[in-house]
Amino acid sequence: MRQFFTIAANAFMELVRQPVFLLLMTGSVLFELFLAVPYYFAFGDESKLVKNSALAVMLLAGLFGAVLSASASLAREIRVGTALAVLSKPIGRARFLLAKFAGLAAALTVLTYVNLIGVLLCSKMAFDAYGSTDVAALGVFAACVAIAYALGGFSNFFLRRPFVSDAVFALVVMATIAAFVIFRFAQPESGAYSQGQVDWRLVPAGILILFALWILAALALACSTRLDTIPTLAVCSAFFLIGLMSDYLYSQAGGKIGGGGPWWASTLYTVIPNWQLFWLADALDMGKSTFHWHYVAKAFAYTIGYAGAALAVGTALFEDRELS
């Protein structure tokens, strides 16, 4: 187990040291906050529009993060020969692949956590046509992002530490501090649609998006055993788009949700991940006040099963892969 945790920790640190990871984290959370800035004039649905858009940004950022991180974690190591050097030790390929997935899942969890903070801030900052932009909240969060980058630069210049990884960890801490300050002390403008209240229903919605990203990470890692970055992105994008339409395609093939239908349609419906199971924005729009956490538990079980199946396929593809 020590070898497993060592490989997973090294994979995690290698991913958070990638400049694209820091840029993706910073760009996605800042864009989420930007969504709460303009006037939309959406006839009272401004808050719903902002929250749905922020959740979509979280999902798309995780999609790119999963594919790019999987390619950097495995495909690049196979190409440059690092994987061969590690596997020359008494380490099985299945353990190596599972450890890589654990490091990748941890990195995606960090990315999703920061994005979830941005989504919660959006729910507080959203306003209708009679409100105005929460400039104070924007200023606090922007200052915290600047401090995080300054701390990364300080550690790099004076302590000779890697800038990117220190900036990532500093951004996680400073985003948490910024959220606490804004939630605790920032007061809403008069007439603001959300009345300064955080929509905590977005927390389970964000957790479900994290589960979807873990499945995407498993698919991307399985593809990375044979493919490079661009083909992996194409395959994962195809799985993503088809999975969004899986219910519609299954019904068009004569299948019935819950059972029944041609065997080939049922097989394809089982193989293709159904992303609608992880998207709760529609439930938020319908005014659901609470989520049953047992649904999150069932989604977690589905995630473990599907990710395990994808990693099993990836292990089979990796076993006979020539690394020299």
C-alpha positions in Angstrom: 0.0 0.0 0.0 2.9 2.3 0.6 3.8 2.1 -3.1 0.2 2.9 -4.0 0.0 6.0 -1.9 3.5 7.2 -3.0 2.5 6.9 -6.7 -0.9 8.6 -6.0 0.7 11.4 -4.1 3.4 11.9 -6.8 0.6 11.9 -9.5 -1.4 14.5 -7.5 1.6 16.8 -7.0 2.6 16.5 -10.7 -0.9 17.5 -11.8 -1.1 20.6 -9.5 2.3 21.7 -10.7 1.0 21.9 -14.3 0.5 25.6 -15.3 -2.7 24.7 -17.2 -4.2 23.4 -14.0 -3.7 26.7 -12.2 -5.0 28.7 -15.2 -8.0 26.4 -15.5 -8.8 26.8 -11.8 -8.4 30.5 -11.8 -10.1 31.2 -15.1 -13.1 29.0 -14.3 -13.8 30.4 -10.8 -13.4 34.0 -12.0 -15.7 33.4 -15.0 -18.3 32.0 -12.6 -18.2 35.2 -10.6 -18.3 37.2 -13.8 -21.6 35.6 -14.6 -23.2 37.3 -11.6 -22.1 40.8 -12.8 -24.2 41.7 -15.9 -27.8 42.8 -16.0 -29.8 40.0 -17.7 -33.4 41.2 -17.6 -34.6 37.6 -17.5 -38.1 38.4 -16.1 -37.3 37.2 -12.6 -35.2 34.2 -13.6 -31.9 35.9 -13.2 -30.8 33.8 -10.3 -31.7 30.5 -12.0 -29.8 31.6 -15.1 -26.7 32.5 -13.1 -26.7 29.3 -11.1 -27.3 27.1 -14.1 -24.5 28.8 -16.1 -22.1 28.6 -13.2 -22.8 24.8 -12.8 -22.2 24.4 -16.5 -18.9 26.2 -16.2 -17.9 23.9 -13.4 -18.7 20.8 -15.4 -16.9 22.0 -18.6 -13.8 23.0 -16.6 -13.8 19.6 -15.0 -14.1 17.9 -18.4 -11.0 19.7 -19.7 -9.2 19.2 -16.4 -9.9 15.5 -16.4 -8.7 15.0 -20.0 -5.6 17.2 -19.8 -4.6 15.8 -16.4 -5.1 12.2 -17.5 -2.9 12.8 -20.5 -0.3 14.5 -18.5 -0.4 11.8 -15.8 -0.2 8.7 -18.1 0.1 9.3 -21.8 3.0 11.7 -21.4 4.8 9.4 -19.0 4.4 6.5 -21.4 5.8 8.7 -24.2 8.8 9.9 -22.3 9.6 6.6 -20.6 8.8 7.5 -17.0 6.2 4.8 -16.8 8.7 2.2 -17.9 11.1 3.3 -15.2 8.4 3.0 -12.5 7.1 -0.3 -13.7 10.6 -1.8 -13.8 10.2 -2.0 -10.0 8.0 -4.7 -8.4 4.9 -2.7 -9.1 1.9 -4.2 -11.1 0.4 -2.3 -13.9 -3.1 -2.4 -12.3 -1.8 -0.9 -9.1 0.1 1.8 -11.1 -3.1 2.7 -13.0 -5.3 2.8 -9.9 -2.8 5.0 -8.1 -2.7 7.4 -11.1 -6.5 7.5 -10.9 -6.4 8.2 -7.2 -4.1 11.2 -7.8 -6.2 12.4 -10.7 -9.4 12.2 -8.6 -7.8 14.1 -5.8 -6.7 16.9 -8.2 -10.2 17.1 -9.7 -11.6 17.3 -6.2 -9.5 20.3 -5.5 -10.5 21.9 -8.8 -14.2 21.2 -8.1 -14.0 22.6 -4.5 -12.7 26.0 -5.7 -15.4 26.0 -8.5 -18.1 25.1 -6.0 -17.1 28.1 -3.9 -17.5 30.3 -7.0 -21.0 28.7 -7.6 -22.1 29.4 -4.1 -20.8 33.0 -4.4 -22.8 33.4 -7.6 -26.0 32.3 -5.8 -25.4 35.0 -3.2 -24.4 37.7 -5.7 -27.2 37.1 -8.2 -29.7 40.0 -8.6 -32.7 41.0 -10.5 -33.4 44.1 -12.7 -33.9 46.2 -9.5 -30.6 45.2 -7.9 -27.0 45.9 -8.7 -23.7 44.1 -8.9 -22.1 43.2 -5.6 -18.9 45.1 -6.1 -17.7 44.5 -2.5 -17.9 40.7 -2.9 -16.1 41.0 -6.2 -13.4 43.1 -4.6 -12.8 40.7 -1.7 -12.5 37.7 -3.9 -10.2 39.4 -6.5 -8.0 40.6 -3.6 -7.8 37.0 -2.3 -6.8 35.7 -5.7 -4.1 38.3 -6.0 -2.8 37.4 -2.5 -2.7 33.7 -3.5 -0.6 34.5 -6.5 1.6 36.8 -4.5 2.2 34.0 -1.9 3.1 31.7 -4.7 5.6 34.2 -6.1 7.0 34.9 -2.6 7.6 31.2 -2.0 9.1 30.7 -5.4 11.5 33.7 -5.1 12.6 33.5 -1.5 12.1 29.8 -0.7 12.9 28.3 -4.1 9.6 26.3 -4.1 7.5 25.6 -7.2 5.3 28.6 -8.0 2.3 26.7 -9.6 1.7 24.2 -6.8 2.1 26.8 -4.1 -0.2 29.1 -5.9 -2.8 26.4 -6.3 -2.8 25.6 -2.5 -2.8 29.2 -1.6 -5.8 29.8 -3.9 -7.7 27.0 -2.2 -7.0 28.6 1.2 -7.7 32.2 0.1 -10.9 31.2 -1.8 -12.2 29.6 1.4 -11.3 32.7 3.4 -12.9 35.0 0.8 -16.1 32.9 0.9 -16.2 33.0 4.7 -15.8 36.8 4.7 -18.4 37.3 1.9 -20.9 35.0 3.5 -20.5 36.4 7.0 -20.0 40.1 6.5 -21.1 41.2 2.9 -24.6 42.7 2.9 -26.9 42.5 -0.1 -28.0 45.6 -2.1 -31.6 46.6 -1.6 -33.8 44.8 -4.1 -31.3 42.1 -4.8 -33.1 39.0 -6.1 -31.3 36.5 -3.8 -31.5 38.9 -0.8 -27.9 37.9 0.0 -28.8 34.3 0.8 -26.5 31.4 -0.3 -28.3 28.6 -2.1 -26.9 25.7 -0.1 -28.8 23.2 -2.4 -25.9 23.8 -4.8 -23.6 21.7 -2.5 -25.1 18.3 -3.3 -25.4 19.5 -6.9 -21.7 20.2 -7.0 -20.9 16.9 -5.3 -22.8 15.1 -8.1 -20.8 17.0 -10.7 -17.7 15.8 -9.0 -18.9 12.2 -9.3 -19.4 12.8 -13.0 -15.9 14.2 -13.3 -14.5 11.1 -11.6 -16.2 9.0 -14.3 -14.8 11.2 -17.0 -11.4 10.9 -15.4 -11.6 7.1 -15.4 -12.6 7.2 -19.1 -9.8 9.6 -19.9 -7.3 7.5 -18.1 -8.4 4.3 -19.9 -8.1 6.2 -23.2 -4.7 7.5 -22.3 -3.3 4.0 -22.1 -3.5 3.9 -25.9 -4.1 7.5 -27.1 -2.6 10.9 -26.8 -4.2 14.1 -25.6 -6.2 15.2 -28.6 -7.7 11.7 -29.4 -8.5 11.3 -25.7 -10.3 14.6 -25.7 -12.2 13.6 -28.8 -13.3 10.3 -27.3 -14.3 11.8 -23.9 -16.2 14.6 -25.6 -18.1 12.0 -27.7 -19.0 10.1 -24.5 -20.0 13.3 -22.9 -22.3 14.5 -25.7 -23.9 11.1 -26.3 -24.4 10.6 -22.6 -26.3 13.9 -22.4 -28.7 12.5 -25.1 -28.8 8.9 -23.8 -32.4 9.1 -22.5 -33.6 10.5 -25.8 -31.7 8.1 -28.0 -32.8 5.2 -25.9 -36.5 6.2 -26.2 -36.1 6.7 -30.0 -34.7 3.1 -30.2 -37.9 1.8 -28.6 -36.6 1.5 -25.0 -38.5 2.5 -21.9 -36.8 4.2 -19.0 -37.0 1.8 -16.1 -37.0 -1.4 -18.2 -38.0 -2.9 -21.5 -36.8 -2.3 -25.1 -34.4 -4.0 -27.5 -31.5 -5.8 -26.0 -28.9 -3.9 -28.0 -30.5 -0.5 -27.0 -30.5 -1.6 -23.4 -26.8 -2.7 -23.7 -25.7 0.6 -25.2 -27.8 2.5 -22.6 -26.0 0.7 -19.9 -22.5 1.2 -21.4 -22.9 4.9 -22.1 -22.9 7.0 -18.9 -26.1 9.0 -18.3 -24.9 12.5 -17.3 -28.5 13.6 -16.5 -28.3 11.6 -13.3 -25.6 14.0 -12.1 -27.3 17.3 -13.3 -29.6 18.7 -10.7 -30.1 22.2 -12.1 -33.5 21.2 -13.4 -34.5 20.2 -9.9 -33.3 23.6 -8.6 -35.4 25.3 -11.2 -38.5 23.5 -10.1 -38.1 24.8 -6.6 -37.0 21.7 -4.8 -36.1 22.9 -1.3 -34.0 19.9 -0.2 -32.2 17.0 -1.7 -32.4 13.5 -0.4 -28.8 12.5 0.5 -29.6 8.9 -0.2 -29.8 9.9 -3.9 -26.2 11.2 -3.6 -25.2 7.9 -2.0 -26.8 6.0 -4.9 -25.0 8.3 -7.4 -21.8 7.5 -5.6 -22.4 3.8 -5.9 -23.1 4.3 -9.6 -19.8 6.3 -9.9 -17.8 3.6 -8.2 -19.3 0.9 -10.4 -18.8 2.7 -13.7 -15.4 4.1 -12.9 -14.3 0.6 -11.8 -15.5 -0.9 -15.1 -13.7 1.9 -17.1 -10.5 1.3 -15.1 -10.8 -2.5 -15.6 -11.0 -1.9 -19.4 -8.0 0.5 -19.1 -6.0 -2.1 -17.1 -6.7 -4.7 -19.8 -5.5 -2.2 -22.5 -2.5 -1.3 -20.4 -1.4 -4.8 -19.7 -0.2 -5.6 -23.2 0.9 -2.0 -24.0 4.5 -1.9 -25.1 6.3 0.8 -23.1 9.8 0.6 -24.5 
